[in-house]
């Protein structure tokens, strides 16, 4: 790269990192990076199971290839804001959410017509697909009940038939689930994913604005952040948005567009860290570039619209401003 090129080195020389995508990303950060045109389709991942709808399937999943390559990603536009998703990025939490949902279904004796003989239970395989197709807990349940029939429960002895009662059912389950999830987080057994704290601190020290944008409910996200990154770091965020703060959930870009306005930073100067194709789509539709740090449940998704893909952030170098050229971290 020419020494006259003013740029920001984000990540460089990451040895032996397996990528879940089908190509190696070595291109520069593009301010007008094309947004994803992929949309979440709906079909079944287990058509023989009554718990699965034929309309829900995994979108954009390919066979995984591994690459042992070094990676350079440079910014041709000054990075001014680093935006993290929470679930899957700051903590690997989807299995905790699934546990909390199933506890809530059992607590309220939720039984769908498709399997009325037993309490609803989302198994691991199904939830991996569901959580990567539909953002937010209430939209997940609303979709599931629409596809599999509205359930009976201790809240409504017979399945609710009008919108108001259906909303009441979903609200009650979600509220109980959120409290159960908080109990799990407070247990002290959950830790942040590797590299997250260090990268936050180094970005902040470099003068880069920090934000967290999550589709989860505000109460659960605040609890996660206070317990995992610490109260001081949480209070030091330049922007914090949860699912309650926007009308549309990811993959809609609303949450990232709102963050851009609050931060006072152009979308082309923001970099998002996500873990799933839903989050990637939200970021790129907002006009932001996105780095993916995948989890066990998202590793085989197609992340071709990301500028880089990592198994975690432990080997990602800190953001560093370089006056004249890119340099090694």
N, C-alpha and C positions, 0 to 999 in steps of 0.2 A: 504494500500500500504506500502511496506517495506520502513523503513527509509533509507535504502541504495540505494534506487532508486532515481537517480537524474532526475528531471523532471520539467516541467514548467506548473504551473496551469493556465489554460486559463479562464475557466468559472466554477463557482461552486455555488450551492445552489440558484437556481433561482426559487422562489416560484410561484406556480399557473400559469405556462406558458403553453398555449395551443400549441400543436404541430400539424403540418399539415401532418406529416408522420404517417405511420401505425405501428411504433415501437418507443420505447424510446431509445435514444442514451446515453449509459453510458460507452461505450468502450473507450479505450485510443487512443490517436492520433497515427496512424500507418504510419510510413515513406513510406511504399510501398503500401499505400492504393490503392485498385484496382480501375482502371479507369472504368468509366461507359461504358457499352456496348450498352446502349440504343441509338437509333438514331431517329432523328425527322422524323416521317412519315407525309405524306400529305394526308389529306382528309377533307371533309367539315364539319363544325359545324352547318351549316344551309342549308341543301341540297335544300330546296325549294326557296331559295333566289338567284336571278341571280348574286348577288354580290359575292357569295361564290363559290369556286371551289370544286368539289367532291374530290379533292386530298389534301385538307388541313383539318386537324383535330387536336384536342388536343391530344398530346402524353403523356402518363404517368400520366394521371389525375385519381385520385381515390377519393372515398368518404372520406371526411375529418373526422378524429377522434380527439378528444381533450383529453389531458392528463394533469392532475394537479400533476406534479411530480417535484422533485428537480433534477438537472442535474449536473453531474461532468464530465468534459472532461479534461484529462491530456495529456501532451505531453511527449512521451518517447524519442523524438528527439528535440534538442534545437530549439526553434522558433527564427528565425533571421530576418524574413521579414513578414509583414502583408500587404496584397494586397487587395484593395477595388475595386469593380466595382463602377461605378458612378450612372447611371440611375437605380432607384429601390433600391439602397443601400444607397448612400449619400443623394439622394432625391427621393421621389416618383413622377416620372416624366412622366410616360407613357401616362397619360391623357393629359399632356402638349404637348407631341410629336404628339399625335393624333390630337389635336386641330390645331397645326401648319401645319400638312400634309393636313388636310381638308381645311385650309385657302389657302394653296398653290394650291390645286386642283381647288378651286373656282377662285383664281386669274388668273390661266392659262386656265380656262374653260375646264378642263380635262374631257373627256367623252369617256367611254369605249363602245365597240360595244354591250356588254351584257346589258347596260342600257344607251343607247345614248340619251335618252330624258332628262336626268338630269346629273348634275355635279357629278363626283365621290365623294363619302363621305364614309369613313370607320367608321362604327358604333362601339360602345364600345365593344359589344360581339365579333365581328369579330377581332378587333384590339388586344384584350386581347389574342386571340389565335395566331394571326399573329406574334406579337412581342415576343411571347414565343417560336416560331418555327424558325424564321429567324432573325438572328442578322444583324444589320446595315440597314440604311435607303434605300440605293440604291439597295441592294439585295432584300429588301421587295418589292419595286416597280417593279423591274425586274421580280420577280416571279409572282406578281399579274398581270402585263400586259401580260406576257407569257400565263397565265392561262385564262385570261378573254378577251384577245385581246388588241392589242396596240391601244391607244386612239387618238382621234383627240384633238386638243388644239389650243390655240392662238399661240403656238410655231410652230406647224405643222398643217395646216388646214386639211390635210388628215393624217391618221396614218402612222408613219415612217415605211419604209420597209427594210432598211438596218441597219447594226449594228452601223455605225457611227452616223446616225440620231437618232437612239434609245438611244445611249449613250448621245447625246446632249440633248435630251428631259429629261432624268433622271437627268443629271447634273444640268440643269436649274431649275427643280422642287426642287431638293435637296438643291441647293444654296439658293433659295428663302425661302424654309422651314426653313433652318438653321437661316437665318436672322430673320424670324418671331419668332422662338423659342427663340432667344437671346432677342427679345423685351419682351417676356413673362417673362423671367428670370430677366431682368432688372427692371421689374415693382415693385419689392420689395415685392411681395405677396407670394414668394416661400421660404420655410425654410428647413434646413437639417432635416433628419429623426432623431428621438430621439436616443441619445447615441453616435452618430457618432463622434462629435467633441471631447467629453470626451475620447472616446476610442483611437482616434488618438493621442491626447495629452499624455495620459498615456503610450501608447505604445512607443511613441517617447522618453519620459522621461526614459523608461526602457531600452533604447538603441536598440530598435527593428527598423529595416528599414521600411519605409512606401512607398507604391506605389499605384497609381491609374491606372487601366487598363480598358478602356471603348471601346466598339465597335462603339460609336458615333463619329461624325466628330470632329476633334481637336478643331476647333473654338468654337463649342458649349460646349464642355467639359471644356475648359479653362474658358469660361465665367461662367459656373455653379460653378466651383471650386473657382474662385476668389470671386464670390458673396456669396457663401454658406459657405465655410470653411475659407475664408479670404486670401488675397494675401500672407501674411507671411507664413501661413501653406502650401499654394500651392507651394511657392518657396522653402519651406523646404522639399518637397517630394524628396525621393531618386530616384524615377523613376516615370515617367508619360508617358503612351502610349495611343493613341487613334486609332480609326479604320483606320485612314490614314497611320499609321505606320507599318501595317502588311498587307500582301496580302490576307490572309484568315480571315474571321470573325468567332466569336464564333458560334457554339461549337467547331470549330477547336482550338487546344491548342496554336497556334502560338504566340498569344499575351502574354500568361503567360510564355512560354518558352523563349521568348525574354526578358521579365522582369527579369527572373531568371539570364540571362546572364549579363544584365545591372547592376543588384544589386550585382552580384558576390556571389549569395547565391544558394546553391543546392536546387532543387525542393522539396526535403524532409524536408527542413527547412523553407519552405514557407507555410503560411496559407492564403487562399483566402476567402473573404466575398462576397457572391453573393446573388441574389434574385430570380433566375429562373433556370429551368432545363437546359437551354442552357448554362448559365454561369457555372453551376455545372459540366456539361459535359466537358466544356473547361478546367476547373481546374483539374478535375480528370484525363483527358486524358494527361495532362501535368505532371502528377505524384504528384500533390499537393493535400493536404487535403483542404476541403472546409466547411465553416460554411454558412448556408443559413439564411438570414433574409427576410422573404417573404413579399409580398405586397398583396393588395386585389385581384390583377389579377393573382397572382401566388400561392395563399394560398392552392389550392387543387392539386397542382402538386405533383408528386412522387419524394421525395428527399432522397431516401434510401441510396444513395452514399455519402450523407453529414455526417460529424461527429457530427453535431448538427444543430438544426433548431429552429429559434426564430421568434416571430412576429416583433420584432425590437431589437435594441441594448441597450435599456435603462437600463436593468438589468444585462448586461454582465459585469463581473468584469474585471478590468484592467489586462493585462499580467503582471506576476510577476515571476522573477527568484527565485527559491528556491534551495539552495545548496544541500540539502539532501533529501527532500521529498516534496510531495504536501501538501499544507496547505489551509485552508479556506481563501478566499479573505477578 
